[in-house]
Amino acid sequence: MLTNFDELTPRQIVEELNKYIIGQDKAKKAVAIAIRNRIRRQRLSEEWRKEVVPKNILLIGPTGVGKTEIARRLAQISGSPFLKVEATKFTEVGYVGKNVDSMIRDLVEIAVNMVKQEKIKEVEPKVKNLVEERILDALVPVKKQSVPFANIFGFQPAQEQSDDQDVRRKRAELREKLAKGEIEDLEIEIDVEINQPGIGFIGMPDMEDMGIDFSQFLGNLLPKQKKKRRMKISEARRVLTPIESEKIIDMDEVIQKALVLAQERGIIFIDELDKIAGGSQAHGPDVSRQGVQRDLLPIVEGTTVSTKYGPVKTDYILFIGAGAFHMTKPTDLIPELQGRFPIRVELEPLRQEDFVRILTEPENALLKQYKALLYTEGIELEFTQDAIDEISKIAYYLNEKMENIGARRLYTVVEKLLEDIMFQAPEVDTNKIIIDKNYVTMKLGEIVKDENLSAYIL
């Protein structure tokens, strides 16, 4: 998160989005205002807070221009539970497939995991000690013996006293080595719980769609099975940490906090909305599309959905819809659903100069990623400015000539360009490779000229 959620200003949000997304200022401004309005709503009195609902956003634009990235980064900045779904994955109630209610359950699951991770961090020092004790038990088992009659009166044989002292001494030595990280590669054997196999019934509805955790129900009836596993101490720490954490964190508190988080700050990004926008016909696939829209309407409008953690109100969840809408129009959605996305932003197609900036400016820029990957092999990768210009020119040209897939075209072009270098990197003697315009032309020139090759390769 950039800062405390309550302190985020629209300008700060846009500045943070600028680190990862080039252009699309209108869309950034719209989502920044939407997030700030959520902060403003929290400051209202209880009476007014009930009246103010999120103004859902519809992002319109071709693929690869940044719609999904804007929503994803927005969730990271605000520390909100975020879920991305494709509208085409859902079917009308009564048909085989996923119901739209499942998106709310998935969002709640994400919120629960978020809160759980926060709680685990809070109890980390205590958990670290518990995990260390489990590891020490595996290294030096403590003998569990029945209490002899003599021990009732405080007598303990000399041999047992000696054994106890020896165990304590060994554990103290190993504890010191664990603290210094000297035996992380040593293998130990620990008991871990194994998941019970799933059980289903033919003809029964999906329990999850009914808000019932059937696996948990069965887990309470069937005894938990354990299995011994051999692993390095470093791996045992990773495996045991969540197990020991769940023993000491209050899951009821986690669930209640997660439900509030999902309801008040949840963000659901619904992609491919244009694919369920039916045309003027009312038969065949269009009937199913309109059925999904009708099922989607109460979720976006505000309803209560049953989940295995409890009921969740969707009234204050922020929905961001997106679609290319090149074959259909937003007005092809049913009128009621159109009205639930009052803020509409049309994203701009990417220009060649945008490609240059996308390759170099964002914190996670594509060229920076490849430089980091090759640096692990001890190779410094450098791109000259004319090479970057040429890569952008080729990507833009291919988008114009073939299907326009936006910035995603850069991934295919750069991957093909660096294919041989990535393959040979572990074996080359040089510690620096420079990519210039001549190299780009040599690797991609013939492919770009040949329409058949470029259609399949780039």
C-alpha positions in Angstrom: 0.0 0.0 0.0 1.1 3.5 -0.8 0.1 4.9 2.6 -2.8 4.6 5.1 -6.0 4.1 3.1 -7.8 7.1 4.8 -5.0 9.4 3.6 -5.0 8.6 -0.1 -5.8 11.6 -2.3 -6.8 11.3 -6.0 -3.6 12.9 -7.0 -1.5 10.3 -5.0 -3.5 7.5 -6.5 -2.9 8.7 -10.1 0.8 9.2 -9.3 1.1 5.6 -8.1 -0.7 4.3 -11.2 1.7 6.3 -13.4 4.5 4.1 -12.1 3.0 1.1 -13.9 0.6 2.4 -16.6 1.4 4.7 -19.5 -1.2 7.2 -20.6 -4.9 6.6 -20.0 -5.2 9.8 -17.8 -9.1 9.9 -18.1 -9.4 6.3 -16.7 -6.9 6.9 -14.0 -8.7 10.1 -12.9 -12.1 8.2 -12.8 -10.9 5.3 -10.7 -8.9 7.7 -8.3 -12.1 9.7 -7.7 -14.0 6.4 -7.1 -11.5 5.3 -4.4 -11.5 8.7 -2.8 -15.3 8.6 -2.6 -15.0 5.4 -0.6 -12.8 7.2 1.9 -15.3 10.1 2.0 -18.1 7.7 2.6 -16.3 6.2 5.7 -16.3 9.7 7.2 -20.1 10.2 6.9 -22.6 9.7 9.6 -24.2 6.2 9.8 -27.4 7.6 8.3 -25.7 9.1 5.3 -23.3 6.2 4.8 -26.2 3.9 4.1 -27.4 6.1 1.3 -24.1 6.6 -0.6 -23.3 3.7 -2.9 -20.2 3.3 -5.2 -20.5 4.7 -8.7 -19.4 1.7 -10.8 -17.1 2.3 -13.7 -17.3 1.0 -17.3 -13.9 1.0 -19.1 -14.3 0.9 -22.9 -11.3 0.1 -25.1 -9.4 -2.5 -27.1 -7.4 -5.3 -25.6 -3.9 -4.5 -24.2 -4.4 -0.8 -23.4 -4.3 -1.1 -19.6 -7.9 -1.8 -18.4 -7.1 -4.8 -16.3 -3.8 -3.3 -15.0 -5.5 -0.1 -13.8 -8.0 -2.1 -11.7 -5.3 -4.5 -10.4 -2.9 -1.7 -9.4 -5.8 0.2 -7.9 -6.6 -2.7 -5.5 -2.9 -2.9 -4.5 -2.7 0.8 -3.7 -5.9 0.8 -1.6 -5.2 -2.6 0.1 -8.6 -3.8 -1.0 -9.7 -7.3 -1.8 -9.6 -7.6 -5.6 -11.1 -10.2 -7.9 -11.0 -10.3 -11.7 -13.6 -12.4 -13.5 -14.6 -12.9 -17.1 -18.3 -12.3 -17.8 -18.2 -15.1 -20.4 -17.4 -17.7 -17.7 -20.8 -17.3 -16.2 -24.1 -18.9 -17.2 -27.7 -18.2 -16.5 -29.1 -19.9 -13.4 -30.4 -23.4 -14.3 -27.6 -24.0 -16.9 -24.4 -25.9 -16.4 -21.6 -23.6 -15.4 -20.7 -21.0 -12.9 -23.4 -18.8 -11.3 -22.6 -15.1 -10.9 -23.0 -15.4 -7.1 -19.7 -17.3 -7.1 -17.8 -14.1 -7.7 -18.9 -12.8 -4.3 -17.8 -16.0 -2.6 -14.4 -15.8 -4.3 -14.0 -12.2 -3.2 -14.8 -13.1 0.4 -12.2 -15.9 0.2 -9.6 -13.4 -0.9 -10.5 -11.1 1.9 -10.2 -13.9 4.5 -6.8 -14.8 3.2 -5.7 -11.1 3.3 -6.8 -10.7 7.0 -5.3 -14.0 7.9 -1.9 -13.0 6.5 -2.1 -9.8 8.5 -2.9 -11.7 11.7 0.0 -14.2 11.0 2.4 -11.2 10.8 1.1 -9.9 14.1 1.8 -13.3 15.8 5.0 -13.9 13.9 7.4 -13.8 16.9 5.3 -16.3 18.9 4.8 -18.5 15.8 8.6 -18.5 15.2 9.2 -20.0 18.6 6.5 -22.6 18.2 7.9 -23.7 14.8 11.4 -23.8 16.3 10.1 -26.1 19.1 8.5 -28.4 16.5 11.8 -28.6 14.6 13.7 -29.3 17.8 11.2 -32.1 18.7 12.0 -33.7 15.3 15.8 -33.3 15.9 15.8 -34.4 19.6 12.6 -36.1 20.5 11.5 -35.6 24.1 10.8 -39.0 25.8 7.3 -39.2 27.1 7.2 -41.7 29.9 4.6 -42.7 32.5 5.3 -41.2 35.9 6.8 -43.8 38.2 5.4 -44.2 41.7 8.6 -42.8 43.3 8.2 -39.6 41.2 5.0 -38.8 43.0 7.1 -38.1 46.1 9.7 -36.1 44.2 12.3 -38.9 43.7 13.9 -39.3 40.2 16.5 -41.9 39.4 20.0 -40.6 38.6 20.0 -42.1 35.1 16.7 -40.3 34.2 18.1 -37.0 35.5 21.2 -37.5 33.4 19.1 -38.3 30.3 17.0 -35.2 30.8 20.1 -33.0 31.2 21.6 -34.5 28.0 18.4 -33.7 26.1 18.2 -30.2 27.3 21.9 -29.6 26.5 21.5 -31.0 22.9 18.3 -28.9 22.4 20.1 -25.7 23.6 23.0 -26.4 21.2 20.6 -27.0 18.3 18.5 -23.9 19.2 21.6 -21.8 18.9 22.5 -23.3 15.5 18.9 -22.7 14.3 19.2 -19.1 15.3 22.4 -18.7 13.3 20.9 -20.6 10.3 23.7 -23.2 10.4 21.6 -26.3 9.9 18.9 -25.1 7.4 19.8 -27.9 4.9 19.6 -30.7 7.4 16.7 -33.1 6.7 14.1 -33.8 9.4 10.8 -35.8 9.6 7.7 -34.0 10.6 4.0 -34.8 10.8 1.7 -32.9 8.5 -2.0 -33.1 8.0 -3.2 -34.3 4.7 -6.4 -33.1 2.9 -9.3 -35.5 2.8 -10.4 -36.5 -0.7 -13.5 -34.7 -2.0 -16.8 -36.4 -1.9 -19.7 -35.5 -4.2 -23.2 -36.7 -5.0 -24.7 -37.1 -8.5 -27.7 -34.8 -9.0 -26.9 -32.7 -5.9 -26.4 -28.9 -6.4 -23.1 -27.3 -5.9 -22.7 -26.9 -2.2 -20.5 -23.9 -2.6 -23.2 -22.2 -4.7 -25.5 -22.7 -1.7 -23.0 -21.1 0.7 -22.2 -24.4 2.4 -18.6 -25.5 3.1 -19.2 -29.3 2.6 -15.5 -30.1 3.0 -15.5 -28.5 6.4 -18.6 -30.3 7.4 -17.0 -33.6 6.4 -13.8 -32.6 8.1 -15.6 -32.3 11.4 -17.0 -35.8 11.1 -13.9 -37.6 9.8 -10.7 -37.7 11.9 -7.8 -35.7 10.5 -5.1 -37.8 9.0 -1.4 -37.1 9.4 1.5 -38.2 7.3 5.2 -38.1 8.0 7.3 -36.1 5.5 11.0 -35.7 5.2 12.2 -32.2 4.3 14.9 -29.7 4.9 14.6 -27.5 8.0 14.3 -24.4 5.7 11.2 -26.0 4.0 9.9 -27.2 7.4 9.8 -23.6 8.6 7.6 -22.7 5.5 5.3 -25.7 6.0 4.9 -25.3 9.8 4.4 -21.6 10.0 0.8 -21.4 8.6 -0.1 -24.6 10.6 1.1 -23.1 13.9 -0.3 -19.7 13.1 -3.8 -21.0 12.6 -3.7 -22.6 16.1 -3.2 -19.2 17.8 -5.1 -16.7 15.7 -8.8 -16.1 16.3 -10.5 -17.3 13.1 -13.9 -15.9 14.2 -12.3 -12.4 14.4 -10.6 -12.9 11.1 -13.8 -13.9 9.4 -15.8 -11.0 10.8 -13.1 -8.5 9.8 -12.9 -10.1 6.3 -16.6 -9.8 5.7 -16.5 -6.1 6.5 -13.5 -5.6 4.3 -15.1 -7.4 1.4 -18.4 -5.5 1.8 -16.9 -2.0 2.3 -13.8 -2.1 0.2 -14.0 -5.0 -2.2 -13.4 -4.4 -5.9 -14.6 -6.8 -8.6 -13.3 -6.3 -12.1 -15.7 -7.8 -14.7 -13.9 -8.2 -18.0 -15.4 -9.0 -21.4 -18.8 -7.4 -20.6 -19.1 -6.7 -24.3 -19.3 -10.5 -25.0 -22.6 -10.8 -23.0 -24.1 -7.7 -24.6 -26.8 -9.2 -26.9 -27.8 -7.7 -30.2 -31.3 -7.0 -31.5 -32.1 -10.8 -31.8 -33.7 -12.6 -28.9 -32.9 -16.3 -29.7 -30.0 -18.7 -29.6 -26.9 -17.5 -27.7 -28.5 -14.0 -27.1 -31.0 -15.5 -24.7 -28.2 -16.9 -22.6 -26.3 -13.7 -22.7 -29.3 -11.7 -21.5 -29.8 -14.3 -18.8 -26.3 -13.7 -17.4 -27.0 -9.9 -17.5 -30.2 -10.4 -15.5 -28.4 -12.6 -13.0 -25.6 -10.0 -12.8 -28.0 -7.1 -12.2 -29.0 -7.8 -8.5 -25.3 -8.4 -7.6 -24.3 -5.1 -9.0 -27.4 -3.4 -7.8 -27.1 -4.6 -4.2 -28.2 -7.9 -2.7 -27.2 -10.4 0.0 -25.2 -13.5 -1.0 -24.8 -16.5 1.3 -21.2 -17.7 1.7 -19.6 -20.3 3.9 -18.4 -17.5 6.2 -21.8 -15.8 6.5 -24.1 -13.5 4.5 -22.4 -10.7 2.4 -24.1 -7.5 1.2 -23.0 -6.4 -2.3 -24.4 -2.8 -2.0 -21.0 -1.2 -1.4 -18.7 -3.3 -3.5 -17.1 -1.4 -6.3 -17.7 -3.0 -9.7 -15.4 -2.1 -12.6 -16.7 -3.4 -16.0 -14.6 -3.6 -19.1 -14.9 -4.5 -22.7 -13.7 -3.7 -26.2 -17.2 -3.1 -27.5 -16.0 -3.1 -31.1 -18.7 -5.6 -32.2 -21.4 -4.3 -29.8 -22.1 -1.1 -27.9 -22.7 -0.4 -24.2 -26.2 0.4 -25.1 -26.7 -3.3 -26.1 -26.6 -4.2 -22.5 -30.0 -4.4 -20.8 -31.0 -0.9 -19.7 -31.1 -1.7 -16.0 -27.4 -3.0 -16.1 -26.4 0.1 -18.1 -27.7 2.3 -15.4 -25.5 0.5 -12.8 -22.3 1.7 -14.6 -22.9 5.4 -14.6 -19.2 6.4 -15.1 -18.0 5.5 -18.6 -14.4 6.0 -19.7 -13.1 5.3 -23.2 -9.5 4.3 -23.2 -7.3 5.6 -26.0 -5.5 3.3 -28.5 -1.8 3.1 -27.9 0.6 5.0 -30.2 4.1 4.2 -31.2 5.6 6.6 -28.8 3.5 5.0 -26.0 5.2 1.7 -26.8 8.6 3.3 -26.3 7.5 4.5 -22.9 5.9 1.2 -22.0 9.2 -0.6 -22.7 11.3 1.6 -20.4 9.4 3.8 -17.9 7.2 1.6 -15.7 8.7 0.1 -12.6 7.9 -3.3 -14.0 8.8 -2.4 -17.6 9.3 -5.3 -20.0 13.0 -4.5 -20.8 13.7 -4.2 -17.1 12.3 -7.7 -16.5 14.6 -9.2 -19.2 17.6 -7.3 -17.8 16.9 -8.7 -14.4 16.5 -12.3 -15.7 19.8 -12.2 -17.5 21.6 -10.5 -14.6 21.0 -13.8 -12.7 23.3 -15.4 -15.3 25.9 -12.7 -14.7 25.1 -10.9 -18.0 24.4 -7.2 -18.3 21.8 -6.6 -21.1 21.7 -3.2 -22.7 19.2 -1.8 -25.3 20.3 1.2 -27.3 17.6 3.9 -28.0 17.4 3.1 -31.7 16.8 -0.5 -30.8 13.9 0.5 -28.5 12.5 2.7 -31.2 12.7 -0.1 -33.7 11.0 -2.6 -31.4 8.2 -0.1 -30.8 7.9 0.6 -34.6 7.6 -3.2 -35.3 5.0 -3.8 -32.6 2.9 -0.8 -33.7 3.1 -1.9 -37.4 2.0 -5.5 -36.6 -0.9 -4.2 -34.6 -2.0 -2.0 -37.6 -1.5 -4.9 -40.1 -3.0 -7.7 -38.0 -5.3 -7.9 -34.9 -4.6 -4.9 -32.5 -3.7 -6.5 -29.2 -2.2 -3.3 -27.7 0.9 -3.6 -25.5 0.6 -7.4 -25.5 2.2 -7.3 -28.9 5.4 -6.1 -27.3 5.7 -9.4 -25.3 5.7 -11.5 -28.5 8.1 -9.2 -30.3 10.6 -8.9 -27.5 10.4 -12.7 -26.7 11.2 -13.5 -30.3 14.0 -10.9 -30.4 15.7 -12.4 -27.3 15.0 -16.0 -28.0 18.6 -17.0 -28.9 20.2 -14.9 -26.2 17.9 -16.4 -23.5 18.7 -19.9 -24.8 22.5 -19.4 -25.0 23.0 -17.2 -21.9 24.3 -19.9 -19.5 27.0 -20.9 -22.0 28.3 -17.6 -23.3 31.6 -16.1 -22.2 30.7 -12.4 -22.4 29.3 -10.5 -19.4 27.6 -7.8 -21.5 25.3 -7.9 -24.5 24.2 -4.8 -26.4 21.0 -4.9 -28.5 21.0 -2.2 -31.2 18.8 -1.5 -34.2 20.9 -3.7 -36.5 20.3 -6.7 -34.3 16.6 -6.0 -34.1 16.4 -5.7 -37.9 18.5 -8.9 -38.4 16.3 -11.0 -36.0 12.8 -9.6 -36.9 13.1 -7.9 -40.3 12.4 -11.0 -42.5 9.6 -12.2 -40.2 7.8 -8.8 -40.3 8.0 -8.7 -44.1 6.6 -12.2 -44.5 2.8 -11.8 -43.7 2.4 -15.6 -43.2 5.3 -15.8 -40.8 4.4 -12.7 -38.8 0.8 -13.9 -38.5 1.9 -17.1 -36.8 5.1 -16.0 -35.0 4.4 -12.4 -33.9 
